Amino acid sequence: MRKFLIVAIFFPTISFTQSSDSVVIRQIYDEALSNSPVYENLRYLCKEIGHRLSGSVGAAAAVTYTKQLMESYDFDTVFLQPVMVPYWVRGKKEIVRIVDSKAGPMELAGIALGNSIGTGPDGIRAEVIEVGGMEEVAELGEKVKGKIVFYNGPMDPTIMQTFRAYGNAVRQRASGASEAAKYGAKAVIIRSITQSLDDTPHTGSMRYQVNVHRIPAFAISTKAANRLSDLLKQSQVEVYLESHCEMREDVLSYNVIGQINGSENPDEYIAVGGHLDSWDVGEGAHDDGSGCMQGIEAVRLFKALNISPKRTIRAVMWMNEENGLRGGREYARVAEETAEKHIAAIESDRGGLLPVGFTSTGPDEKVEKFRSWGPLFRPYGLYDFSNPGGGADIGPLSQQGTFLIGLLPDSQRYFRYHHTADDVFETVDRRELELGAASMAAMIYLIDKYGL
């Protein structure tokens, strides 16, 4: 009898709570899908400002724009957090040209990798040697001396989780130059990290190892990589490379932060946003203008619906994710120094595509609680809460025990645009962008109400 009474009292309480949460979440989605300015905000960022590599004029303009945008929404506090960032300059257009092969001279669609040194005006001409990955460079050893190493390891098209495929392939972009330089290579070319077969080269960040000679690094399109590989099977191939990029002295930039103060626990923070910088090709629409505008919109939705959060909610535009991660590290450092307790952080950095769920990283009991909210999102097409993950910029917050969350869109198209001139505003769908912003706002509402 006692057991029956407990059940009879308990279940109506759960039912009422779920019902009230569903109503609020419905209001969040209705507002985002009916009245959201997020798409126009992204248009302005992409078309009026454009690409925003750290240290550039575009990055500085984006700082001013996002600060003014959050001020126009009457957030309680909007401020800039100073951070010193690297300033890499590409210079004039690169040349990647086959100058000696059975097929004769041929231009290849190529681009310098971010942070690479340049060849200078005289360029580099050398024989090309093809490898499938860095392990093969070590096996070849002295045979790569004086040559251009061509990394042709593909992004595996059979892996359905495209970010996992990307993670498996990106090592050759990040570390391939230093590995080849250890054995005397003159330069490296990598196959663009994408599953698409096209003539669009993908840039992206590379890094040099300390005390290893620095050599120039380029990427070529996947079609160009296939052409080069086919020619190498027939005969020796020589390539001419020319680039004029350089790393200049660090410059002052900013993380841009806007918040609604909590009514009960203002010293507990929930951060949401993306990285404001982008590569210097395209407009940085998916990577990561979408995430920035969604973060601002998630907080605006609370204002528009008069939802007063118990905890302080912050929209954060992190600077320098692409070629240094300085903004994310500085944000976490300041949070630690000022004893700001971040109970959760949500990052959108997988493109402005159709949201299908969230990733999460934290203690098992918190992950279980987080995943229990999944049914509330199913009416809006979000079903996948099963994968770990968070985001590069929020990762440093894990040192203080912050629960990390990543918006998870359908990523099958993302690496078509990633780090290319094709990453422009027109490739983002309005409704998909709005759904992502609403999903993050709804998740913040639940975290704020119930904690983690």
C-alpha positions in Angstrom: 0.0 0.0 0.0 2.8 2.4 0.9 4.6 1.6 -2.3 1.5 2.3 -4.3 1.0 5.7 -2.6 4.6 6.8 -3.4 4.2 5.9 -7.1 0.8 7.7 -7.2 2.3 10.9 -5.8 5.6 10.8 -7.6 4.6 10.3 -11.2 2.2 13.2 -11.5 5.1 15.4 -10.3 7.3 14.2 -13.1 4.5 14.5 -15.7 3.9 18.1 -14.6 7.5 19.0 -14.8 8.0 17.5 -18.3 4.8 19.2 -19.4 5.9 22.7 -18.2 9.4 22.2 -19.7 7.8 21.2 -23.1 5.8 24.4 -23.1 8.8 26.6 -22.6 10.9 24.7 -25.1 8.1 25.0 -27.6 8.1 28.8 -27.0 11.8 28.9 -27.6 11.6 27.1 -30.9 8.5 29.1 -32.0 10.3 32.4 -31.3 13.5 31.3 -33.1 11.6 30.0 -36.2 9.3 33.0 -36.4 11.2 36.1 -35.3 14.9 35.3 -35.2 17.4 37.8 -36.6 20.2 35.2 -36.6 20.3 34.7 -40.4 20.5 38.4 -41.1 23.2 38.7 -38.4 25.2 36.0 -40.1 24.7 37.7 -43.5 26.2 40.9 -42.1 29.2 39.1 -40.6 29.9 37.3 -43.8 29.1 39.9 -46.4 29.9 43.2 -44.7 33.0 42.0 -42.8 34.1 38.8 -44.5 37.0 36.5 -43.5 38.4 37.1 -40.0 41.8 35.6 -39.5 43.3 36.4 -36.1 45.1 39.7 -36.1 43.5 40.9 -39.3 41.3 44.0 -40.0 38.4 41.6 -40.5 38.8 40.1 -37.1 38.9 43.5 -35.5 35.8 44.6 -37.3 34.0 41.4 -36.2 34.9 42.2 -32.5 33.3 45.6 -32.9 30.2 44.2 -34.7 29.5 41.4 -32.2 30.0 43.7 -29.2 27.5 46.2 -30.7 25.1 43.5 -31.6 24.9 42.2 -28.1 24.6 45.7 -26.7 21.7 46.3 -29.1 19.9 43.3 -27.5 20.3 45.0 -24.1 22.3 42.1 -22.5 23.1 43.0 -18.9 26.8 43.1 -19.5 28.9 43.2 -22.7 32.6 43.4 -22.5 35.9 42.6 -24.3 38.5 40.2 -22.9 42.0 41.1 -24.2 44.1 38.3 -25.6 47.3 38.3 -27.6 47.0 36.3 -30.9 49.3 35.2 -33.7 49.2 37.2 -36.9 49.9 35.1 -39.9 49.7 36.7 -43.3 49.2 34.7 -46.5 50.5 37.2 -49.0 49.9 36.9 -52.8 48.5 33.8 -54.4 50.4 30.6 -54.2 51.7 28.6 -57.1 51.7 24.8 -57.3 52.9 23.7 -60.7 54.0 20.5 -62.2 57.0 21.5 -64.3 58.4 18.1 -65.3 56.4 15.0 -66.0 55.2 12.8 -68.9 52.1 14.9 -69.1 54.0 18.2 -69.4 53.5 21.3 -67.3 50.3 21.5 -65.3 48.9 23.9 -62.7 47.5 22.3 -59.6 44.8 23.9 -57.3 46.8 24.6 -54.2 47.0 26.8 -51.1 49.5 27.4 -48.3 48.7 25.9 -44.9 48.1 28.3 -42.1 51.2 29.1 -40.0 53.5 27.9 -42.7 56.6 29.8 -43.7 56.8 31.0 -47.3 59.1 29.8 -50.1 60.0 33.4 -51.0 60.0 34.8 -54.5 62.4 32.2 -55.9 60.1 29.3 -54.9 61.1 25.7 -54.5 61.6 23.2 -57.3 62.1 19.5 -56.5 61.2 15.9 -57.2 58.0 14.7 -55.5 57.8 11.6 -53.4 54.4 10.3 -52.4 53.5 8.8 -49.0 50.3 7.6 -47.4 51.1 9.0 -43.9 53.8 10.1 -41.6 54.8 6.6 -40.7 56.0 6.1 -44.3 58.2 9.2 -44.1 60.1 7.6 -41.2 60.4 4.3 -43.1 61.8 6.2 -46.2 64.2 8.2 -44.0 67.1 9.7 -46.0 65.2 8.9 -49.3 63.1 12.0 -48.8 66.1 14.3 -48.5 66.0 17.2 -51.0 62.5 16.2 -52.2 58.9 17.5 -51.8 57.0 15.0 -49.7 53.4 14.5 -51.0 51.1 13.3 -48.2 48.2 11.5 -50.0 46.4 9.9 -47.1 42.7 10.3 -47.7 39.9 11.2 -45.3 38.1 7.8 -45.1 34.8 8.2 -47.0 33.4 5.0 -45.4 33.3 6.5 -41.8 29.8 7.8 -41.2 31.0 10.1 -38.3 32.8 12.6 -40.5 34.6 14.3 -37.6 36.1 11.0 -36.7 37.4 10.6 -40.2 38.7 14.1 -40.1 40.5 13.4 -36.9 42.2 10.3 -38.3 43.5 12.2 -41.4 44.4 15.6 -40.0 47.7 14.5 -38.5 49.5 14.8 -41.8 48.3 18.5 -42.1 49.2 19.4 -38.5 52.6 17.7 -38.2 53.6 16.4 -41.6 56.0 19.3 -42.4 58.2 18.8 -39.3 58.2 15.0 -39.7 59.4 15.4 -43.3 61.9 18.1 -42.4 63.6 15.7 -39.9 64.8 13.7 -42.9 65.8 16.7 -45.1 62.7 17.3 -47.2 62.4 20.7 -48.9 58.7 21.2 -48.6 55.4 19.2 -48.2 52.2 19.0 -50.1 49.1 17.4 -48.5 45.9 16.1 -49.9 43.1 18.3 -48.8 41.3 17.0 -45.7 37.8 16.4 -47.2 35.7 13.6 -48.4 34.7 15.6 -51.5 36.2 15.0 -54.8 36.7 18.5 -56.3 39.2 21.1 -57.3 38.9 23.2 -54.2 42.0 23.2 -51.9 41.5 23.2 -48.2 43.8 25.2 -45.9 44.0 24.7 -42.1 46.5 25.1 -39.4 49.9 23.3 -39.2 52.5 23.6 -36.5 56.3 23.3 -36.4 58.1 21.2 -33.8 60.7 23.0 -31.7 64.3 22.6 -32.9 63.2 21.1 -36.3 64.1 23.0 -39.5 61.0 24.8 -40.9 59.9 24.0 -44.4 56.9 25.3 -46.4 53.6 23.4 -46.4 50.9 23.4 -49.0 47.5 21.6 -49.6 46.2 20.7 -53.0 42.6 19.7 -54.0 41.5 16.1 -54.0 41.3 16.0 -57.8 44.8 17.6 -58.0 46.0 15.0 -55.6 44.7 12.2 -57.7 46.3 13.7 -60.9 49.6 14.0 -59.1 49.4 10.5 -57.8 48.6 9.0 -61.2 51.5 10.8 -62.8 53.9 9.6 -60.1 52.9 6.0 -61.0 54.1 6.6 -64.5 57.4 8.5 -64.0 59.3 11.0 -61.9 57.5 14.3 -61.3 59.0 17.7 -60.4 56.9 20.4 -58.9 57.5 24.1 -58.4 56.1 25.7 -55.3 55.8 29.4 -54.5 54.3 31.2 -51.5 54.7 34.5 -49.7 53.2 33.8 -46.3 54.8 34.8 -43.0 54.2 34.9 -39.3 54.4 38.4 -37.9 54.5 39.6 -34.3 51.5 38.8 -32.0 48.8 41.5 -31.9 46.2 42.4 -29.4 42.7 41.1 -30.0 39.7 40.1 -27.9 37.2 37.5 -26.8 33.7 39.2 -27.0 31.4 38.4 -24.1 27.8 39.3 -23.4 25.7 38.0 -20.6 22.4 37.9 -18.8 23.0 37.9 -15.0 21.5 35.1 -12.9 18.7 35.9 -10.4 19.6 33.3 -7.8 23.1 32.1 -8.5 24.8 34.8 -10.5 28.3 33.4 -9.7 27.5 30.2 -11.6 28.0 30.5 -15.4 26.7 28.7 -18.5 28.7 29.7 -21.5 27.6 29.3 -25.1 29.1 30.4 -28.4 31.7 29.7 -31.1 35.0 31.2 -32.4 34.9 34.5 -34.1 38.0 34.1 -36.2 38.0 32.3 -39.5 40.5 31.4 -42.3 41.4 34.1 -44.8 39.6 32.4 -47.6 35.8 32.3 -48.0 33.6 34.1 -45.4 33.8 31.7 -42.4 30.1 31.1 -42.6 30.0 27.6 -41.3 33.4 27.8 -39.6 32.4 29.5 -37.4 30.2 32.5 -38.1 27.2 30.2 -37.6 28.3 29.2 -34.1 28.9 32.7 -33.0 25.5 34.0 -34.3 23.8 31.0 -32.7 25.4 31.7 -29.4 24.2 35.3 -29.4 20.8 34.2 -30.5 20.5 31.6 -27.8 20.9 34.4 -25.2 18.6 36.8 -27.1 15.9 34.2 -26.9 15.9 34.4 -23.1 15.5 38.1 -23.4 12.7 37.9 -26.0 10.7 35.4 -24.0 11.3 37.1 -20.6 12.9 34.0 -19.2 14.9 35.1 -16.1 17.7 32.5 -15.6 18.8 31.5 -12.1 22.4 31.4 -13.3 24.4 33.8 -15.4 24.3 32.9 -19.1 27.1 34.1 -21.4 27.4 34.3 -25.1 31.2 34.1 -25.9 32.9 34.8 -29.2 36.3 33.2 -28.8 39.2 34.5 -30.8 41.9 32.5 -32.5 40.6 29.0 -32.5 41.9 28.3 -36.0 45.6 28.8 -35.6 46.4 29.1 -31.9 43.4 28.5 -29.5 44.6 31.6 -27.6 41.1 32.8 -26.9 39.8 29.6 -25.4 42.9 29.2 -23.2 42.8 32.9 -22.0 39.1 32.6 -21.2 39.7 29.5 -19.0 42.7 31.2 -17.4 40.7 34.3 -16.4 37.8 32.1 -15.2 40.2 30.2 -13.0 41.9 33.4 -11.7 38.6 35.1 -10.9 37.0 31.9 -9.5 34.2 32.0 -12.0 32.4 28.6 -11.7 31.3 27.4 -15.1 28.8 24.6 -14.6 28.5 24.0 -18.3 29.7 25.3 -21.7 28.1 24.7 -25.1 30.0 25.2 -28.3 28.7 25.3 -31.8 31.7 24.7 -34.2 30.4 22.0 -36.6 28.7 24.3 -39.1 25.3 25.9 -39.4 23.7 22.6 -40.6 20.6 20.7 -39.4 21.0 19.9 -35.7 20.5 16.2 -34.8 21.7 16.1 -31.2 24.4 17.1 -28.7 27.8 15.6 -27.7 28.8 15.8 -24.0 31.9 15.2 -21.8 31.8 15.0 -18.1 31.3 12.6 -15.1 29.0 9.6 -15.8 26.3 10.8 -13.5 26.1 14.2 -15.2 26.1 12.6 -18.7 23.3 10.3 -17.6 21.3 13.3 -16.4 22.0 15.3 -19.6 20.9 12.4 -21.8 17.7 12.0 -19.8 16.5 15.3 -21.4 16.8 13.8 -24.9 13.0 13.0 -25.3 12.2 16.7 -24.9 14.2 17.4 -28.1 12.8 14.6 -30.3 9.8 16.7 -31.5 12.4 19.0 -33.1 14.5 16.3 -34.8 17.3 15.9 -32.2 17.8 12.3 -31.4 21.6 11.7 -30.9 22.9 12.3 -27.4 25.2 9.3 -27.4 28.6 10.6 -28.4 31.3 12.2 -26.3 32.7 15.6 -27.2 32.6 19.3 -26.5 34.6 21.8 -28.5 38.1 23.2 -28.9 37.5 26.6 -27.3 35.6 25.2 -24.2 38.0 22.3 -23.8 40.4 24.3 -21.4 37.4 24.8 -19.0 37.5 21.1 -18.3 40.3 21.8 -15.8 37.8 23.3 -13.5 35.3 20.5 -13.9 33.0 22.2 -16.4 30.5 20.0 -18.2 31.3 20.3 -21.9 28.6 20.1 -24.6 28.8 20.4 -28.4 25.9 21.1 -30.8 25.8 18.1 -33.2 24.6 18.9 -36.7 24.3 16.5 -39.6 27.9 16.8 -40.8 27.9 15.0 -44.1 28.2 18.3 -46.0 30.4 20.1 -43.6 33.8 19.1 -45.0 32.8 20.2 -48.4 33.2 23.8 -47.2 35.6 23.5 -44.3 38.6 25.8 -44.6 37.9 26.7 -48.2 36.8 29.7 -50.4 33.4 28.0 -50.6 32.6 28.6 -46.9 30.2 31.5 -47.7 26.9 32.7 -46.4 24.9 31.2 -49.3 25.8 27.7 -48.2 23.9 28.1 -44.8 20.2 27.4 -44.7 18.1 29.9 -42.6 15.9 27.3 -40.9 18.8 25.0 -40.0 20.6 27.9 -38.5 17.6 28.9 -36.5 17.0 25.3 -35.3 20.5 25.1 -34.0 20.2 28.4 -32.0 16.9 27.2 -30.5 18.3 23.9 -29.6 21.2 25.5 -27.7 18.8 27.9 -25.9 16.5 25.0 -24.9 19.5 23.1 -23.5 20.6 26.1 -21.5 17.1 26.5 -20.1 17.2 22.9 -18.8 20.8 23.2 -17.4 19.8 26.5 -15.7 16.7 25.0 -14.2 18.0 21.7 -13.0 21.8 22.1 -12.9 24.3 19.4 -13.7 
